[in-house]
Amino acid sequence: MMNSRFASVFVLVLLLAGCAVVPETGRRQLMLVSPEQEAQMGLASFTQIKQEEKISTDPKANAQVKRVGERIAKSVGRELPNAQWEFVVFDSEQVNAFALPGGKVGVYTGLLKLVSSDDELACVMGHEIAHVTSRHGAERTSQDYAVAGVAALTEIGLEAKDVDPEKRAMVMAAYGLGSSVGFSLPFSRLHESEADAIGLRFAAGAGYDPRAAITFWQKMAKASSATSKPMVWFSTHPSDAQRIANLQKLAPQYLPLYENAKTQY
């Protein structure tokens, strides 16, 4: 049975063995998933989505998404491991888009109805692709592994000390809430803000106006104003107001990149 000292050493070794860095920001991240595993999971998920969702045959919608997506992919400026870019439009009223490891990108027709320009679409697709280039999904999976590992070690330690089962359950419940509110959710919001910043860089580098992210999110905020939302501390995303304010600060930084890049298209 592991004692507490061994458990602490085990967790430390786990953390040190799985470090990576987000190239665009320099932020260090816990990484326990290989790029190969990540790409395989992305391909499997995308294959399943294409089987379950209706794929749009609208030539205009498909041309727009492919046109913008290919420019964003080029703007990334580096090869992604095992990436084979694919851009698919799904026929659904969802106002949504996503990107998966391996370069798999989906955009819903509901989103295309809301965007008013390629610039706005580029800011959305840049954001989603930034999640992939930053390996946010693999980082979240790695964090889940670490949280589960610490929970298991805590349970073992409580059992070894013969802690009363009721008290043990209370400790584990507190750990679950604490790890969610104090660790997982803040990281999720960090990922969103990081993807906003990197996504603007990708969009601007592809010749799209980064200020379009502001107008898009203002429309999104208006469209969802009647929807009940959780408090920020319990949310996976920053509030609309926080996001818009952050984009208003970020966008001007990428205007020189945009002005230079747009001459190439």
C-alpha positions as CSV (number, residue, x, y, z in Angstrom):
1,M,0.0,0.0,0.0
2,M,1.4,3.4,-1.0
3,N,2.2,5.8,1.8
4,S,1.7,9.6,1.5
5,R,5.4,10.2,0.8
6,F,5.4,7.8,-2.1
7,A,2.2,9.3,-3.4
8,S,3.6,12.8,-3.4
9,V,6.7,11.6,-5.2
10,F,4.5,9.8,-7.7
11,V,2.4,12.9,-8.5
12,L,5.6,15.0,-8.8
13,V,7.2,12.6,-11.3
14,L,3.9,12.5,-13.2
15,L,3.8,16.2,-13.6
16,L,7.5,16.6,-14.5
17,A,7.3,13.8,-17.1
18,G,4.4,15.4,-19.0
19,C,5.3,19.0,-19.7
20,A,4.7,20.8,-23.0
21,V,4.6,24.4,-24.1
22,V,2.1,26.4,-26.2
23,P,4.3,27.8,-29.0
24,E,2.3,31.1,-29.5
25,T,2.2,32.0,-25.8
26,G,5.0,30.1,-24.1
27,R,2.6,28.8,-21.5
28,R,3.7,25.5,-20.0
29,Q,1.1,22.8,-19.8
30,L,0.6,19.3,-18.4
31,M,0.7,16.8,-21.3
32,L,0.2,13.1,-20.8
33,V,-1.3,12.4,-24.2
34,S,0.9,11.9,-27.3
35,P,0.2,13.8,-30.6
36,E,-0.4,10.4,-32.2
37,Q,-3.1,9.4,-29.6
38,E,-4.6,12.9,-29.9
39,A,-4.9,12.7,-33.7
40,Q,-6.4,9.2,-33.6
41,M,-9.1,10.4,-31.1
42,G,-9.8,13.4,-33.2
43,L,-10.2,11.3,-36.4
44,A,-12.5,8.8,-34.6
45,S,-14.7,11.6,-33.2
46,F,-14.9,13.4,-36.6
47,T,-15.8,10.2,-38.4
48,Q,-18.6,9.6,-35.9
49,I,-19.9,13.1,-36.2
50,K,-20.0,12.9,-40.0
51,Q,-22.1,9.7,-39.6
52,E,-24.5,11.2,-37.1
53,E,-24.9,14.8,-38.5
54,K,-26.3,15.9,-41.8
55,I,-23.6,17.2,-44.1
56,S,-24.5,20.3,-46.1
57,T,-24.4,20.2,-49.9
58,D,-24.8,23.9,-50.2
59,P,-21.9,24.9,-52.6
60,K,-21.7,28.5,-51.4
61,A,-21.5,27.5,-47.7
62,N,-18.9,24.8,-48.4
63,A,-16.8,27.1,-50.6
64,Q,-16.8,29.8,-47.9
65,V,-15.7,27.5,-45.1
66,K,-13.0,25.8,-47.2
67,R,-11.7,29.2,-48.5
68,V,-11.4,30.6,-45.0
69,G,-10.3,27.4,-43.4
70,E,-7.4,26.9,-45.8
71,R,-6.1,30.4,-45.3
72,I,-6.3,30.0,-41.5
73,A,-4.5,26.6,-41.7
74,K,-1.7,28.3,-43.7
75,S,-1.5,31.1,-41.2
76,V,-0.7,28.7,-38.4
77,G,2.8,28.8,-39.8
78,R,3.9,25.3,-38.6
79,E,3.0,21.7,-39.4
80,L,0.7,20.0,-37.0
81,P,1.5,16.4,-36.1
82,N,-0.6,14.0,-38.2
83,A,-2.7,16.8,-39.6
84,Q,-4.8,16.2,-42.7
85,W,-7.0,19.3,-43.0
86,E,-10.6,18.7,-43.7
87,F,-13.4,21.4,-43.6
88,V,-17.0,20.2,-43.4
89,V,-20.3,22.1,-43.2
90,F,-23.0,20.5,-41.2
91,D,-26.6,21.3,-42.0
92,S,-28.0,22.3,-38.5
93,E,-29.4,25.4,-36.8
94,Q,-26.7,25.2,-34.2
95,V,-24.7,28.4,-34.0
96,N,-21.5,26.6,-33.5
97,A,-18.2,25.4,-35.0
98,F,-15.4,23.1,-33.8
99,A,-12.0,21.8,-34.6
100,L,-10.5,18.4,-33.7
101,P,-6.9,17.2,-33.5
102,G,-5.7,16.0,-36.9
103,G,-7.0,19.1,-38.7
104,K,-10.7,18.2,-38.7
105,V,-12.9,21.3,-38.7
106,G,-16.7,21.5,-38.7
107,V,-19.0,24.5,-39.1
108,Y,-22.7,24.5,-38.7
109,T,-25.0,26.4,-41.1
110,G,-26.6,28.1,-38.1
111,L,-23.3,29.9,-37.5
112,L,-23.0,30.8,-41.2
113,K,-26.3,32.6,-40.9
114,L,-25.1,34.7,-38.1
115,V,-21.7,35.7,-39.5
116,S,-21.9,38.7,-41.9
117,S,-18.4,38.3,-43.5
118,D,-15.5,36.1,-44.1
119,D,-13.7,38.2,-41.5
120,E,-16.2,37.1,-38.8
121,L,-16.1,33.5,-39.8
122,A,-12.2,33.6,-39.8
123,C,-12.2,34.8,-36.2
124,V,-14.5,31.9,-35.2
125,M,-12.5,29.3,-37.1
126,G,-9.2,30.8,-35.9
127,H,-10.4,30.4,-32.4
128,E,-11.4,26.8,-32.9
129,I,-8.2,25.9,-34.7
130,A,-6.2,27.6,-32.0
131,H,-7.7,25.1,-29.5
132,V,-6.2,22.3,-31.6
133,T,-2.8,23.9,-32.2
134,S,-2.5,24.6,-28.5
135,R,-3.5,21.0,-27.7
136,H,-6.2,22.2,-25.3
137,G,-8.1,18.9,-25.6
138,A,-5.1,16.8,-24.8
139,E,-4.2,19.1,-21.9
140,R,-7.7,18.8,-20.4
141,T,-7.5,15.0,-20.7
142,S,-4.1,15.1,-19.0
143,Q,-5.5,17.2,-16.2
144,D,-8.4,14.8,-15.8
145,Y,-5.8,12.0,-15.5
146,A,-3.9,13.9,-12.8
147,V,-7.1,14.9,-10.9
148,A,-8.2,11.3,-10.9
149,G,-4.8,10.1,-9.9
150,V,-4.7,12.4,-6.9
151,A,-8.2,11.4,-5.9
152,A,-7.2,7.7,-6.0
153,L,-4.1,8.4,-3.9
154,T,-6.2,10.5,-1.4
155,E,-8.6,7.6,-1.1
156,I,-5.8,5.2,-0.5
157,G,-4.3,7.5,2.2
158,L,-7.7,7.9,4.0
159,E,-8.2,4.1,4.0
160,A,-4.7,3.6,5.3
161,K,-5.4,5.9,8.2
162,D,-8.7,4.1,8.8
163,V,-10.7,7.3,8.4
164,D,-14.4,6.9,9.1
165,P,-16.3,6.1,5.8
166,E,-18.7,9.0,6.2
167,K,-15.8,11.5,6.8
168,R,-13.9,9.9,3.9
169,A,-16.9,10.5,1.6
170,M,-17.1,14.2,2.8
171,V,-13.4,14.6,2.1
172,M,-13.7,13.1,-1.4
173,A,-16.8,15.2,-2.2
174,A,-14.9,18.4,-1.1
175,Y,-12.0,17.4,-3.2
176,G,-14.2,16.9,-6.2
177,L,-15.8,20.3,-5.9
178,G,-12.5,22.0,-5.1
179,S,-10.7,20.4,-8.1
180,S,-13.6,21.5,-10.4
181,V,-14.1,25.1,-9.2
182,G,-10.4,25.7,-8.3
183,F,-8.7,23.9,-11.1
184,S,-10.6,22.5,-14.0
185,L,-13.0,25.3,-14.7
186,P,-10.4,28.1,-14.4
187,F,-8.2,26.2,-16.9
188,S,-11.2,25.9,-19.2
189,R,-11.7,29.6,-19.1
190,L,-8.0,30.1,-19.6
191,H,-8.1,27.9,-22.7
192,E,-11.0,30.0,-24.2
193,S,-9.1,33.3,-23.6
194,E,-5.9,31.8,-25.0
195,A,-7.7,30.5,-28.1
196,D,-9.3,34.0,-28.6
197,A,-5.8,35.6,-28.6
198,I,-4.2,33.0,-30.8
199,G,-7.2,32.7,-33.1
200,L,-7.0,36.5,-33.7
201,R,-3.4,36.1,-34.7
202,F,-4.2,33.3,-37.1
203,A,-7.1,35.3,-38.6
204,A,-5.0,38.4,-39.0
205,G,-2.2,36.4,-40.5
206,A,-4.6,35.0,-43.1
207,G,-5.6,38.5,-44.1
208,Y,-8.8,38.8,-42.1
209,D,-9.7,41.8,-39.9
210,P,-9.3,40.8,-36.3
211,R,-11.8,43.4,-35.2
212,A,-14.5,41.2,-36.7
213,A,-14.3,39.1,-33.6
214,I,-15.8,41.9,-31.6
215,T,-18.8,42.4,-33.8
216,F,-19.4,38.7,-33.9
217,W,-19.4,38.2,-30.2
218,Q,-21.6,41.3,-29.7
219,K,-24.1,39.5,-31.9
220,M,-23.7,36.3,-30.0
221,A,-24.2,38.1,-26.7
222,K,-27.4,39.7,-28.0
223,A,-28.7,36.4,-29.4
224,S,-28.1,34.6,-26.0
225,S,-29.2,37.5,-23.8
226,A,-32.4,35.7,-22.8
227,T,-30.6,32.5,-21.9
228,S,-29.8,31.7,-18.3
229,K,-26.1,31.3,-17.7
230,P,-24.1,30.1,-14.7
231,M,-21.9,32.3,-12.6
232,V,-18.5,32.8,-14.1
233,W,-16.8,30.8,-11.4
234,F,-18.9,27.8,-12.4
235,S,-18.7,28.3,-16.1
236,T,-16.3,26.8,-18.7
237,H,-16.2,30.1,-20.6
238,P,-15.6,33.7,-19.7
239,S,-18.7,35.9,-19.6
240,D,-19.7,37.6,-22.9
241,A,-18.8,41.0,-21.5
242,Q,-15.4,39.8,-20.4
243,R,-14.7,38.2,-23.7
244,I,-15.7,41.2,-25.7
245,A,-13.7,43.5,-23.5
246,N,-10.6,41.3,-24.0
247,L,-11.1,41.2,-27.7
248,Q,-11.4,45.0,-27.8
249,K,-7.9,45.1,-26.2
250,L,-6.4,42.4,-28.3
251,A,-7.6,43.2,-31.8
252,P,-5.6,46.5,-32.3
253,Q,-2.4,44.5,-31.6
254,Y,-3.0,42.4,-34.7
255,L,-3.9,45.2,-37.1
256,P,-0.4,45.5,-38.5
257,L,-0.3,41.8,-39.2
258,Y,-3.7,42.0,-40.9
259,E,-2.7,45.0,-43.0
260,N,0.4,43.2,-44.2
261,A,-1.2,39.9,-44.8
262,K,-4.3,41.2,-46.7
263,T,-2.0,42.4,-49.5
264,Q,-1.2,38.8,-50.3
265,Y,-4.8,37.9,-51.1
